[in-house]
Amino acid sequence: MIHKLFVCRARGTNPYENLALEEALLHRVGEGELILYLWQNERTVVIGKNQNPWKECRTALLEEEGGHLARRLSGGGAVFHDLGNLNFTFLMSAGDYDLPRQLTVLERACQSLGIPAQRSGRNDLLADGRKFSGNAFYSHAGKSYHHGTLMVDVNMENVQRYLSPSKAKLAAKGVDSVRSRVVNLREFVPDLTIEHLSDALISALAEVYCSDMNVGTSIACPPTCDPLQICHSARSEESAPATPVLPLNVDELDLRALTEKYRSEEWLYGQKLPFTASVEERFPWGGVELQLDVNEGVIRAAKVYTDAMDDTLAPRVEAVLSGCAFRGEALKSALAGICLPAEQEGQLVSLLETAL
């Protein structure tokens, strides 16, 4: 059960530093604690953990124009960040993870500002039928996070300019361009600012969680608070607002080492596979591209790119295909060994068989 709420705001807009802080906070969060991390990146395309950067983003153009490519820990698809976008992350122990409740915080925050927000599927928030927030999820070593975007005043020209989703993905969404299916929240609230939305999120967090904690609903960071400090609520007998600030020691969080990881070519691009066979398809659960290095009837190496929400799917499939005989029955047996949902397993087998 959550008994402490924290709010942490990133100081800068460098995507590698912000992703490093996010991971460090995941390691730091304790049992019964929830951290709401608020952050912004400047001119950045963030791809899912298992996506192919060259297919999701116009990487050369982005680099030429001073932008950044970043890869996150969670699965899912590519998104564009600029200073008109607010990123949020809910971090907690896996036992305290409650996605419907976390989504309620987002909905209530938006609705309190006059935005007609509603959930769509598992990982989107819509207003007037268009998407303004995409969500993704990650769990490791008993800790979990749920993060996403909130588009306040994003440069839509750059969304179209840098992202290059497949035609199959757009067709699956029933639209003909990435720009036509997203919306900025300022279309509903013209004077909305990032600060207004941040404050609304903090208030909604208190409203949703504090009823279980017997504390007041005012959890605000004082104007003098260092942006890399954590503001949190404590129990209060009188249900009075509680705003003590706990300083966060950045050195103790090893941010420099994590920042270098997120900035590295290895993390961003990985190792290209000299493949001899390649197949791709889009399924209801996500798109997948399989690259295989086949020699003398054996798969010597496999590379899987996908925007599936399951961040473990690609490495599990790669592991069982590497060293597998390139034959139908052998492929079926290999995939059966990782306990995929029956429909997903059958779809992947069928896709592999097209390369035989």
C-alpha beads as a LAMMPS data file, in Angstrom:
LAMMPS data file: protein, C-alpha beads

356 atoms
355 bonds

1 atom types
1 bond types

-500.0 500.0 xlo xhi
-500.0 500.0 ylo yhi
-500.0 500.0 zlo zhi

Masses

1 110.0

Atoms # bond

1 1 1 0.000 0.000 0.000
2 1 1 1.260 3.487 -0.865
3 1 1 1.984 5.532 2.256
4 1 1 4.419 8.144 0.878
5 1 1 4.059 10.305 -2.217
6 1 1 6.997 12.018 -3.877
7 1 1 7.233 14.548 -6.684
8 1 1 10.517 14.978 -8.530
9 1 1 11.069 17.511 -11.307
10 1 1 14.059 17.208 -13.617
11 1 1 16.290 20.244 -13.804
12 1 1 17.360 20.106 -17.450
13 1 1 16.064 19.086 -20.872
14 1 1 18.829 16.695 -21.951
15 1 1 17.126 13.372 -22.789
16 1 1 20.061 11.198 -21.712
17 1 1 20.313 12.842 -18.304
18 1 1 16.543 12.684 -17.830
19 1 1 16.317 9.005 -18.764
20 1 1 19.251 8.324 -16.449
21 1 1 17.446 10.062 -13.588
22 1 1 14.303 8.065 -14.345
23 1 1 16.203 4.776 -14.065
24 1 1 17.981 5.922 -10.917
25 1 1 14.648 6.810 -9.317
26 1 1 13.359 3.338 -10.176
27 1 1 16.244 1.793 -8.241
28 1 1 15.706 4.246 -5.374
29 1 1 11.944 3.988 -4.812
30 1 1 11.090 2.082 -1.649
31 1 1 8.280 -0.198 -0.545
32 1 1 5.056 1.758 -0.063
33 1 1 6.421 4.795 -1.928
34 1 1 5.267 6.391 -5.174
35 1 1 7.395 8.893 -7.068
36 1 1 5.819 11.118 -9.702
37 1 1 8.695 12.261 -11.915
38 1 1 8.004 15.227 -14.231
39 1 1 10.468 15.991 -17.031
40 1 1 10.925 17.574 -20.456
41 1 1 13.241 16.906 -23.391
42 1 1 14.221 19.390 -26.077
43 1 1 13.809 18.260 -29.736
44 1 1 14.090 14.520 -29.159
45 1 1 12.724 11.384 -30.750
46 1 1 12.425 8.655 -28.109
47 1 1 12.049 5.129 -29.429
48 1 1 10.931 1.993 -27.587
49 1 1 13.524 -0.425 -26.241
50 1 1 13.223 -2.844 -29.171
51 1 1 12.577 -0.544 -32.111
52 1 1 14.655 -0.094 -35.256
53 1 1 15.799 3.573 -35.158
54 1 1 16.329 3.817 -38.907
55 1 1 12.739 2.801 -39.623
56 1 1 11.023 4.836 -36.903
57 1 1 12.877 8.129 -37.236
58 1 1 14.597 10.251 -39.855
59 1 1 17.804 10.049 -37.841
60 1 1 20.057 12.001 -40.209
61 1 1 17.627 14.929 -40.447
62 1 1 17.125 14.958 -36.681
63 1 1 20.888 15.101 -36.081
64 1 1 21.450 17.764 -38.753
65 1 1 18.885 20.016 -37.071
66 1 1 20.374 19.681 -33.600
67 1 1 17.947 17.090 -32.272
68 1 1 18.547 13.933 -30.257
69 1 1 17.672 10.289 -30.709
70 1 1 17.029 8.477 -27.419
71 1 1 16.002 4.930 -26.525
72 1 1 14.023 4.186 -23.374
73 1 1 13.788 1.036 -21.248
74 1 1 10.111 0.387 -21.974
75 1 1 8.548 -1.134 -25.068
76 1 1 6.067 0.571 -27.368
77 1 1 6.478 3.039 -30.207
78 1 1 8.393 6.187 -31.098
79 1 1 7.374 9.629 -29.810
80 1 1 8.592 13.175 -30.371
81 1 1 9.420 15.427 -27.409
82 1 1 9.969 19.165 -27.320
83 1 1 9.377 21.844 -24.698
84 1 1 5.675 21.873 -25.541
85 1 1 5.443 18.360 -24.107
86 1 1 5.401 17.239 -20.468
87 1 1 6.643 13.752 -19.611
88 1 1 5.493 11.953 -16.484
89 1 1 6.644 8.764 -14.777
90 1 1 4.960 6.923 -11.908
91 1 1 7.575 4.789 -10.099
92 1 1 6.869 2.280 -7.317
93 1 1 7.377 -1.270 -6.097
94 1 1 5.727 -3.867 -8.315
95 1 1 3.281 -4.788 -5.557
96 1 1 1.973 -1.204 -5.433
97 1 1 1.607 -0.857 -9.200
98 1 1 -1.994 0.007 -10.101
99 1 1 -2.387 1.113 -13.714
100 1 1 -6.097 2.069 -13.548
101 1 1 -5.359 4.265 -10.537
102 1 1 -2.368 5.894 -12.212
103 1 1 -4.432 6.600 -15.323
104 1 1 -7.107 8.107 -13.072
105 1 1 -4.519 10.648 -11.880
106 1 1 -3.880 11.673 -15.488
107 1 1 -7.571 11.856 -16.356
108 1 1 -8.510 13.885 -13.286
109 1 1 -5.631 16.300 -13.803
110 1 1 -6.717 16.972 -17.377
111 1 1 -10.414 17.115 -16.589
112 1 1 -9.768 19.599 -13.762
113 1 1 -8.338 21.929 -16.415
114 1 1 -11.366 21.582 -18.704
115 1 1 -9.871 18.961 -21.043
116 1 1 -12.296 16.191 -22.147
117 1 1 -9.813 13.394 -21.469
118 1 1 -10.742 9.726 -21.808
119 1 1 -8.828 6.459 -21.979
120 1 1 -8.461 4.505 -25.198
121 1 1 -7.231 0.936 -25.150
122 1 1 -4.336 0.101 -22.869
123 1 1 -1.908 2.923 -23.423
124 1 1 -3.477 6.069 -24.892
125 1 1 -5.403 9.087 -23.623
126 1 1 -7.661 10.904 -26.078
127 1 1 -9.465 14.213 -26.269
128 1 1 -12.123 14.675 -28.932
129 1 1 -11.040 11.346 -30.437
130 1 1 -7.404 12.349 -30.903
131 1 1 -4.380 11.220 -28.930
132 1 1 -2.530 13.596 -26.598
133 1 1 -0.836 11.030 -24.370
134 1 1 0.885 7.737 -25.067
135 1 1 1.879 5.470 -22.173
136 1 1 4.440 2.693 -21.773
137 1 1 5.484 0.393 -18.953
138 1 1 8.559 -1.277 -17.472
139 1 1 9.280 -3.667 -14.598
140 1 1 12.564 -4.965 -13.223
141 1 1 13.747 -6.521 -9.963
142 1 1 10.473 -5.931 -8.126
143 1 1 10.147 -2.286 -9.221
144 1 1 7.825 -0.882 -11.889
145 1 1 7.185 2.331 -13.733
146 1 1 4.512 3.736 -15.985
147 1 1 5.517 6.715 -18.074
148 1 1 4.208 8.746 -20.958
149 1 1 3.743 12.042 -22.735
150 1 1 1.277 14.887 -22.363
151 1 1 1.169 17.105 -25.456
152 1 1 0.500 20.704 -24.431
153 1 1 1.880 22.703 -27.362
154 1 1 4.123 20.350 -29.343
155 1 1 5.429 21.526 -32.731
156 1 1 3.297 19.359 -35.019
157 1 1 5.449 20.141 -38.049
158 1 1 8.364 18.468 -36.313
159 1 1 6.265 15.466 -35.295
160 1 1 5.598 14.885 -38.997
161 1 1 9.146 15.863 -39.937
162 1 1 11.081 13.456 -37.733
163 1 1 8.816 10.446 -37.192
164 1 1 8.421 7.901 -39.983
165 1 1 5.872 5.283 -38.901
166 1 1 5.117 2.493 -41.340
167 1 1 2.076 2.727 -43.603
168 1 1 0.832 -0.487 -42.023
169 1 1 0.874 1.135 -38.582
170 1 1 -1.058 4.165 -39.792
171 1 1 -3.555 1.938 -41.581
172 1 1 -4.077 -0.017 -38.365
173 1 1 -4.958 3.289 -36.652
174 1 1 -7.347 4.201 -39.475
175 1 1 -5.494 7.413 -40.379
176 1 1 -3.224 8.533 -43.190
177 1 1 -0.614 10.490 -41.227
178 1 1 0.875 10.653 -37.757
179 1 1 -0.126 14.304 -37.483
180 1 1 -3.827 13.659 -38.092
181 1 1 -4.212 11.399 -35.072
182 1 1 -2.683 13.610 -32.359
183 1 1 -3.782 16.838 -30.691
184 1 1 -2.289 19.505 -28.436
185 1 1 -4.118 20.251 -25.201
186 1 1 -3.980 23.976 -25.946
187 1 1 -6.674 23.385 -28.540
188 1 1 -8.986 22.850 -25.551
189 1 1 -7.388 25.259 -23.058
190 1 1 -5.599 28.030 -25.016
191 1 1 -3.734 29.474 -22.006
192 1 1 -2.561 26.098 -20.657
193 1 1 1.095 25.986 -19.566
194 1 1 3.439 23.177 -18.591
195 1 1 3.433 24.549 -15.042
196 1 1 -0.382 24.532 -14.870
197 1 1 -0.467 20.922 -16.003
198 1 1 2.311 19.928 -13.590
199 1 1 0.411 21.465 -10.681
200 1 1 -2.785 19.714 -11.771
201 1 1 -0.976 16.367 -11.847
202 1 1 0.378 16.866 -8.331
203 1 1 -3.077 17.838 -7.037
204 1 1 -4.684 14.854 -8.748
205 1 1 -2.022 12.544 -7.323
206 1 1 -2.886 13.748 -3.836
207 1 1 -6.621 13.467 -4.474
208 1 1 -6.406 9.905 -5.761
209 1 1 -3.940 8.506 -3.211
210 1 1 -4.239 10.577 -0.053
211 1 1 -7.647 9.206 0.925
212 1 1 -5.806 6.013 1.892
213 1 1 -3.078 7.899 3.750
214 1 1 -5.102 10.271 5.976
215 1 1 -3.167 13.266 4.708
216 1 1 -4.155 16.533 3.134
217 1 1 -4.440 17.013 -0.582
218 1 1 -1.870 19.770 -0.917
219 1 1 1.449 18.326 -2.007
220 1 1 3.286 21.160 -3.669
221 1 1 6.891 22.019 -4.263
222 1 1 7.726 25.398 -2.667
223 1 1 9.000 28.065 -5.081
224 1 1 12.488 27.808 -3.564
225 1 1 12.692 24.024 -4.081
226 1 1 15.707 22.765 -6.031
227 1 1 14.357 20.964 -9.131
228 1 1 16.412 17.888 -8.297
229 1 1 14.961 17.623 -4.837
230 1 1 12.038 15.398 -4.037
231 1 1 8.942 16.889 -2.470
232 1 1 6.834 14.430 -0.545
233 1 1 3.854 14.110 1.726
234 1 1 4.062 12.783 5.253
235 1 1 1.302 11.519 7.527
236 1 1 -0.627 14.289 9.245
237 1 1 -2.999 13.895 12.184
238 1 1 -4.863 17.070 11.251
239 1 1 -4.983 16.371 7.478
240 1 1 -3.109 19.624 6.999
241 1 1 -1.016 20.313 3.897
242 1 1 2.429 18.795 4.247
243 1 1 5.288 20.055 2.081
244 1 1 8.641 18.947 3.564
245 1 1 11.392 18.701 0.938
246 1 1 13.920 15.882 0.901
247 1 1 17.108 16.757 -1.003
248 1 1 18.185 14.233 -3.607
249 1 1 21.910 13.539 -3.802
250 1 1 22.617 13.203 -7.522
251 1 1 26.070 11.689 -6.982
252 1 1 24.577 8.865 -4.949
253 1 1 22.258 8.083 -7.852
254 1 1 25.198 7.460 -10.256
255 1 1 23.651 9.681 -12.886
256 1 1 26.855 10.146 -14.853
257 1 1 27.302 6.434 -15.501
258 1 1 23.663 6.003 -16.472
259 1 1 23.761 9.096 -18.686
260 1 1 26.687 7.655 -20.618
261 1 1 24.735 4.443 -21.130
262 1 1 21.762 6.277 -22.635
263 1 1 24.037 8.433 -24.809
264 1 1 26.122 5.522 -26.149
265 1 1 25.969 4.378 -29.770
266 1 1 25.595 0.796 -28.550
267 1 1 22.407 1.620 -26.619
268 1 1 20.944 3.876 -29.299
269 1 1 21.667 1.790 -32.386
270 1 1 22.879 -1.622 -31.259
271 1 1 24.893 -3.887 -33.517
272 1 1 23.726 -4.252 -37.098
273 1 1 23.162 -7.846 -38.130
274 1 1 24.501 -8.981 -41.546
275 1 1 21.201 -10.735 -42.219
276 1 1 20.418 -13.103 -45.061
277 1 1 16.653 -13.170 -44.469
278 1 1 14.283 -10.442 -43.304
279 1 1 10.516 -10.461 -42.812
280 1 1 8.119 -8.011 -41.193
281 1 1 4.437 -7.702 -40.416
282 1 1 2.016 -5.778 -38.234
283 1 1 -0.261 -7.618 -35.845
284 1 1 -2.902 -6.331 -33.391
285 1 1 -0.301 -6.429 -30.578
286 1 1 2.355 -4.507 -32.560
287 1 1 4.640 -4.513 -35.547
288 1 1 7.581 -6.904 -35.755
289 1 1 10.622 -7.148 -38.033
290 1 1 12.772 -10.302 -37.941
291 1 1 16.302 -10.253 -39.345
292 1 1 18.072 -13.607 -39.555
293 1 1 21.653 -14.555 -40.334
294 1 1 21.244 -18.053 -41.773
295 1 1 24.151 -20.301 -42.754
296 1 1 23.944 -23.937 -43.864
297 1 1 20.388 -24.250 -42.621
298 1 1 21.039 -22.837 -39.130
299 1 1 20.147 -19.394 -37.747
300 1 1 23.493 -18.107 -36.500
301 1 1 21.994 -14.891 -35.118
302 1 1 18.602 -13.210 -34.962
303 1 1 17.560 -9.588 -34.481
304 1 1 14.010 -8.650 -33.548
305 1 1 12.630 -5.117 -33.816
306 1 1 9.171 -4.437 -32.433
307 1 1 6.965 -1.748 -30.928
308 1 1 5.088 -4.320 -28.839
309 1 1 4.414 -3.122 -25.315
310 1 1 6.165 -6.221 -23.891
311 1 1 9.793 -5.079 -23.666
312 1 1 10.932 -8.690 -23.046
313 1 1 9.506 -10.101 -26.279
314 1 1 12.402 -9.232 -28.609
315 1 1 15.268 -10.575 -26.448
316 1 1 13.353 -13.787 -25.694
317 1 1 12.663 -14.481 -29.370
318 1 1 16.241 -13.620 -30.348
319 1 1 17.607 -16.026 -27.749
320 1 1 15.578 -19.060 -28.873
321 1 1 16.067 -18.454 -32.593
322 1 1 19.853 -18.103 -32.404
323 1 1 21.296 -21.569 -33.107
324 1 1 17.912 -22.960 -34.212
325 1 1 17.611 -25.022 -37.390
326 1 1 15.936 -22.966 -40.109
327 1 1 13.052 -25.405 -40.573
328 1 1 9.357 -25.091 -39.827
329 1 1 9.097 -27.650 -37.027
330 1 1 12.293 -26.450 -35.360
331 1 1 11.060 -22.849 -35.409
332 1 1 7.702 -23.868 -33.939
333 1 1 9.417 -25.839 -31.179
334 1 1 11.774 -22.944 -30.357
335 1 1 8.968 -20.402 -30.021
336 1 1 6.825 -22.822 -28.030
337 1 1 9.586 -22.909 -25.441
338 1 1 9.126 -19.272 -24.378
339 1 1 5.423 -19.555 -23.521
340 1 1 3.995 -16.843 -25.754
341 1 1 0.225 -16.372 -26.035
342 1 1 -1.022 -18.965 -28.517
343 1 1 -2.187 -16.443 -31.107
344 1 1 1.062 -14.472 -30.950
345 1 1 3.149 -17.638 -31.224
346 1 1 1.201 -18.771 -34.273
347 1 1 1.574 -15.382 -35.953
348 1 1 5.342 -15.341 -35.422
349 1 1 5.695 -18.896 -36.728
350 1 1 3.693 -17.975 -39.832
351 1 1 5.860 -14.902 -40.354
352 1 1 9.068 -16.940 -40.063
353 1 1 7.750 -19.512 -42.485
354 1 1 7.463 -16.822 -45.168
355 1 1 11.260 -16.563 -45.086
356 1 1 11.865 -20.312 -45.538

Bonds

1 1 1 2
2 1 2 3
3 1 3 4
4 1 4 5
5 1 5 6
6 1 6 7
7 1 7 8
8 1 8 9
9 1 9 10
10 1 10 11
11 1 11 12
12 1 12 13
13 1 13 14
14 1 14 15
15 1 15 16
16 1 16 17
17 1 17 18
18 1 18 19
19 1 19 20
20 1 20 21
21 1 21 22
22 1 22 23
23 1 23 24
24 1 24 25
25 1 25 26
26 1 26 27
27 1 27 28
28 1 28 29
29 1 29 30
30 1 30 31
31 1 31 32
32 1 32 33
33 1 33 34
34 1 34 35
35 1 35 36
36 1 36 37
37 1 37 38
38 1 38 39
39 1 39 40
40 1 40 41
41 1 41 42
42 1 42 43
43 1 43 44
44 1 44 45
45 1 45 46
46 1 46 47
47 1 47 48
48 1 48 49
49 1 49 50
50 1 50 51
51 1 51 52
52 1 52 53
53 1 53 54
54 1 54 55
55 1 55 56
56 1 56 57
57 1 57 58
58 1 58 59
59 1 59 60
60 1 60 61
61 1 61 62
62 1 62 63
63 1 63 64
64 1 64 65
65 1 65 66
66 1 66 67
67 1 67 68
68 1 68 69
69 1 69 70
70 1 70 71
71 1 71 72
72 1 72 73
73 1 73 74
74 1 74 75
75 1 75 76
76 1 76 77
77 1 77 78
78 1 78 79
79 1 79 80
80 1 80 81
81 1 81 82
82 1 82 83
83 1 83 84
84 1 84 85
85 1 85 86
86 1 86 87
87 1 87 88
88 1 88 89
89 1 89 90
90 1 90 91
91 1 91 92
92 1 92 93
93 1 93 94
94 1 94 95
95 1 95 96
96 1 96 97
97 1 97 98
98 1 98 99
99 1 99 100
100 1 100 101
101 1 101 102
102 1 102 103
103 1 103 104
104 1 104 105
105 1 105 106
106 1 106 107
107 1 107 108
108 1 108 109
109 1 109 110
110 1 110 111
111 1 111 112
112 1 112 113
113 1 113 114
114 1 114 115
115 1 115 116
116 1 116 117
117 1 117 118
118 1 118 119
119 1 119 120
120 1 120 121
121 1 121 122
122 1 122 123
123 1 123 124
124 1 124 125
125 1 125 126
126 1 126 127
127 1 127 128
128 1 128 129
129 1 129 130
130 1 130 131
131 1 131 132
132 1 132 133
133 1 133 134
134 1 134 135
135 1 135 136
136 1 136 137
137 1 137 138
138 1 138 139
139 1 139 140
140 1 140 141
141 1 141 142
142 1 142 143
143 1 143 144
144 1 144 145
145 1 145 146
146 1 146 147
147 1 147 148
148 1 148 149
149 1 149 150
150 1 150 151
151 1 151 152
152 1 152 153
153 1 153 154
154 1 154 155
155 1 155 156
156 1 156 157
157 1 157 158
158 1 158 159
159 1 159 160
160 1 160 161
161 1 161 162
162 1 162 163
163 1 163 164
164 1 164 165
165 1 165 166
166 1 166 167
167 1 167 168
168 1 168 169
169 1 169 170
170 1 170 171
171 1 171 172
172 1 172 173
173 1 173 174
174 1 174 175
175 1 175 176
176 1 176 177
177 1 177 178
178 1 178 179
179 1 179 180
180 1 180 181
181 1 181 182
182 1 182 183
183 1 183 184
184 1 184 185
185 1 185 186
186 1 186 187
187 1 187 188
188 1 188 189
189 1 189 190
190 1 190 191
191 1 191 192
192 1 192 193
193 1 193 194
194 1 194 195
195 1 195 196
196 1 196 197
197 1 197 198
198 1 198 199
199 1 199 200
200 1 200 201
201 1 201 202
202 1 202 203
203 1 203 204
204 1 204 205
205 1 205 206
206 1 206 207
207 1 207 208
208 1 208 209
209 1 209 210
210 1 210 211
211 1 211 212
212 1 212 213
213 1 213 214
214 1 214 215
215 1 215 216
216 1 216 217
217 1 217 218
218 1 218 219
219 1 219 220
220 1 220 221
221 1 221 222
222 1 222 223
223 1 223 224
224 1 224 225
225 1 225 226
226 1 226 227
227 1 227 228
228 1 228 229
229 1 229 230
230 1 230 231
231 1 231 232
232 1 232 233
233 1 233 234
234 1 234 235
235 1 235 236
236 1 236 237
237 1 237 238
238 1 238 239
239 1 239 240
240 1 240 241
241 1 241 242
242 1 242 243
243 1 243 244
244 1 244 245
245 1 245 246
246 1 246 247
247 1 247 248
248 1 248 249
249 1 249 250
250 1 250 251
251 1 251 252
252 1 252 253
253 1 253 254
254 1 254 255
255 1 255 256
256 1 256 257
257 1 257 258
258 1 258 259
259 1 259 260
260 1 260 261
261 1 261 262
262 1 262 263
263 1 263 264
264 1 264 265
265 1 265 266
266 1 266 267
267 1 267 268
268 1 268 269
269 1 269 270
270 1 270 271
271 1 271 272
272 1 272 273
273 1 273 274
274 1 274 275
275 1 275 276
276 1 276 277
277 1 277 278
278 1 278 279
279 1 279 280
280 1 280 281
281 1 281 282
282 1 282 283
283 1 283 284
284 1 284 285
285 1 285 286
286 1 286 287
287 1 287 288
288 1 288 289
289 1 289 290
290 1 290 291
291 1 291 292
292 1 292 293
293 1 293 294
294 1 294 295
295 1 295 296
296 1 296 297
297 1 297 298
298 1 298 299
299 1 299 300
300 1 300 301
301 1 301 302
302 1 302 303
303 1 303 304
304 1 304 305
305 1 305 306
306 1 306 307
307 1 307 308
308 1 308 309
309 1 309 310
310 1 310 311
311 1 311 312
312 1 312 313
313 1 313 314
314 1 314 315
315 1 315 316
316 1 316 317
317 1 317 318
318 1 318 319
319 1 319 320
320 1 320 321
321 1 321 322
322 1 322 323
323 1 323 324
324 1 324 325
325 1 325 326
326 1 326 327
327 1 327 328
328 1 328 329
329 1 329 330
330 1 330 331
331 1 331 332
332 1 332 333
333 1 333 334
334 1 334 335
335 1 335 336
336 1 336 337
337 1 337 338
338 1 338 339
339 1 339 340
340 1 340 341
341 1 341 342
342 1 342 343
343 1 343 344
344 1 344 345
345 1 345 346
346 1 346 347
347 1 347 348
348 1 348 349
349 1 349 350
350 1 350 351
351 1 351 352
352 1 352 353
353 1 353 354
354 1 354 355
355 1 355 356
